Amino acid sequence: MKRYVGLDVSQDECAVCILNEDGTGMFEGTCPTDPDAILQTIVDLSRFGGAPLIAFIVTPKHPVR
């Protein structure tokens, strides 16, 4: 089963959401906006098992189409 990670990055905090391939929410939370903290959060969330995570970063300058 594929899992998708959505990241909404702001200056101080990053919102993190994980959905499975049918769109069911598996996790929703935040972490500091720091590359190491974001990576550690995603690694920690690997406990959900399944296929590798596919991440999307959503910013006003780079909208997801």
Residue frames as qw, qx, qy, qz and C-alpha x, y, z in Angstrom:
[[0.000, 0.889, 0.457, 0.000, 0.00, 0.00, 0.00],
 [0.387, 0.438, -0.027, 0.811, 1.35, 3.42, -0.95],
 [0.329, -0.761, -0.403, 0.389, 1.45, 6.16, 1.65],
 [0.331, 0.671, 0.135, 0.650, 1.66, 9.85, 0.89],
 [0.429, -0.509, -0.332, 0.668, 3.21, 12.52, 3.11],
 [0.169, 0.838, 0.253, 0.453, 2.01, 16.10, 2.72],
 [0.504, -0.330, -0.253, 0.757, 4.22, 18.83, 4.13],
 [0.071, 0.910, 0.252, 0.322, 3.01, 22.41, 4.53],
 [0.650, -0.116, -0.212, 0.721, 6.17, 24.31, 5.39],
 [0.057, -0.965, -0.130, -0.219, 6.08, 27.70, 7.07],
 [0.221, 0.759, -0.438, 0.428, 8.87, 29.71, 8.65],
 [0.302, -0.520, 0.636, -0.483, 8.63, 28.21, 12.17],
 [0.602, -0.032, 0.734, -0.312, 6.57, 25.05, 11.89],
 [0.289, 0.193, -0.771, -0.534, 5.88, 22.31, 9.35],
 [0.764, 0.029, 0.326, -0.557, 2.47, 20.61, 9.20],
 [0.064, 0.264, -0.936, -0.223, 2.72, 16.89, 8.38],
 [0.778, 0.123, 0.255, -0.561, -0.11, 14.68, 7.13],
 [0.062, -0.230, 0.936, 0.259, 0.08, 11.04, 6.05],
 [0.762, 0.226, 0.100, -0.598, -2.64, 9.46, 3.90],
 [0.556, -0.061, 0.805, 0.200, -2.85, 5.93, 2.57],
 [0.100, -0.020, 0.668, 0.737, -3.59, 5.32, -1.11],
 [0.068, -0.593, -0.761, -0.254, -7.37, 5.38, -0.61],
 [0.030, -0.626, -0.058, -0.777, -7.14, 8.80, 1.06],
 [0.687, -0.642, -0.339, -0.024, -7.67, 7.66, 4.63],
 [0.021, -0.835, 0.374, -0.403, -5.77, 9.84, 7.11],
 [0.849, -0.104, -0.453, 0.251, -3.14, 7.97, 9.12],
 [0.543, -0.390, -0.265, 0.695, -1.36, 10.84, 10.88],
 [0.142, 0.841, 0.167, 0.495, -1.63, 14.60, 11.28],
 [0.614, -0.655, -0.153, 0.412, 0.80, 16.70, 13.30],
 [0.232, 0.951, -0.153, 0.135, 3.58, 19.27, 13.24],
 [0.817, -0.226, -0.021, 0.530, 7.34, 19.51, 13.62],
 [0.186, -0.775, 0.129, 0.590, 9.89, 22.36, 13.60],
 [0.667, 0.745, -0.001, 0.003, 10.83, 23.73, 10.18],
 [0.228, -0.712, 0.647, 0.149, 14.32, 22.30, 10.12],
 [0.654, 0.374, -0.582, -0.306, 15.51, 19.75, 7.55],
 [0.215, 0.209, -0.916, 0.267, 16.80, 17.34, 10.21],
 [0.373, 0.095, 0.631, -0.674, 13.58, 17.60, 12.26],
 [0.713, 0.328, -0.110, -0.611, 11.40, 17.03, 9.18],
 [0.562, 0.332, -0.749, -0.115, 13.44, 14.00, 8.14],
 [0.021, 0.125, -0.881, 0.455, 13.37, 12.59, 11.68],
 [0.562, 0.163, 0.372, -0.721, 9.59, 13.03, 11.85],
 [0.752, 0.340, -0.348, -0.445, 9.13, 11.12, 8.58],
 [0.401, 0.293, -0.857, 0.137, 11.53, 8.38, 9.74],
 [0.222, -0.050, 0.747, -0.624, 9.68, 8.12, 13.07],
 [0.675, 0.247, 0.172, -0.674, 6.40, 7.75, 11.17],
 [0.435, 0.326, -0.780, -0.310, 7.74, 4.75, 9.24],
 [0.246, -0.043, 0.882, -0.399, 6.11, 2.65, 11.98],
 [0.668, 0.324, 0.172, -0.648, 2.99, 2.70, 9.81],
 [0.592, -0.049, 0.779, 0.200, 4.62, 0.05, 7.59],
 [0.638, 0.674, 0.356, -0.109, 3.87, -0.63, 3.95],
 [0.675, 0.522, 0.160, 0.495, 5.47, 0.83, 0.85],
 [0.428, -0.096, -0.111, 0.892, 7.94, 3.70, 1.00],
 [0.062, 0.772, 0.393, -0.495, 6.48, 7.12, 1.67],
 [0.390, 0.481, 0.382, 0.686, 5.92, 9.54, -1.21],
 [0.233, -0.585, -0.334, 0.702, 6.32, 13.14, 0.01],
 [0.232, 0.718, 0.373, 0.540, 4.77, 16.33, -1.35],
 [0.301, -0.360, -0.280, 0.837, 5.87, 19.75, -0.17],
 [0.120, 0.795, 0.529, 0.272, 3.22, 22.43, -0.56],
 [0.293, -0.425, -0.114, 0.849, 4.30, 26.07, -0.73],
 [0.349, 0.798, 0.256, -0.420, 2.71, 29.15, -2.31],
 [0.101, 0.704, -0.500, -0.494, 5.65, 29.42, -4.74],
 [0.159, 0.237, -0.911, -0.297, 5.40, 25.78, -5.88],
 [0.705, 0.008, 0.272, -0.655, 1.73, 24.72, -5.96],
 [0.377, -0.018, 0.922, 0.089, 0.90, 21.04, -6.40],
 [0.464, 0.255, -0.328, -0.782, -0.94, 20.54, -9.69]]
